[in-house]
């Protein structure tokens, strides 16, 4: 009789945010921290 192997390993977790979402959140956070509201892109 052979022993059956059982795997309790879970698959990879999905990231909470996609790279695009991360970048947008970072930009929004940086803009909200800007005291005078200057647009640095101009």
MODAMO-V92656 format. One line per field, one symbol per residue. ss: DSSP state (H for helix, E for strand, C for the rest). phi: phi as a letter, one per 30 degrees, with the letter a starting at -180 (. if undefined). burial: 1 if it has 16 or more other C-alpha atoms within 10 Angstrom, else 0. A space follows every 10 residues. Layout:
# MODAMO-V92656
ss = ???
phi = ???
burial = ???
This chain:
# MODAMO-V92656
ss = CCCCCCCCCC CCCCCCCCHH HHHHHHHHHH HHHCCCCCCC CC
phi = .cdddbccdc ddddddbded dddddddddd dddddcidcd dd
burial = 0000000000 0000000000 0000000000 0000000000 00
